[in-house]
Amino acid sequence: MTTMTLAVPVELKEKMDSFPEMNWSEVARQAFMQKVEDMEFLRKFKAKSKITEADTLRLGKEVSKSVSDRLRRLAK
């Protein structure tokens, strides 16, 4: 197994130290593994997708406008 060193803010380290029963290395390993799995899924999903970046921007604007319009109607 490879060793990795992480830097965390002092405040976070102090809070972590208040839970001595936790195996923080295992927590980090699990978080890294979950993130890698998420990224692999997104990579596969993206590879199969036919949608372009321009399409995503257009759809995002349409969704934002729709939500904005709905909130305005609800506020009246």
C-alpha angles and dihedrals in degrees: 000000000000122000119229128188120213130194117219130176115266091244092056092047090052091052091047090051089058087069103056091164091067121096096218092184089060091046089053093046091052092047091050092048092049091049092049090050090049092050092047090052091050091048091053092044092050092048090057095044122103093192116112129220089251089054092052092049091049092048091047091054091048092051092047091050091048092051091045092050092048093050090050091052091049092049092057 
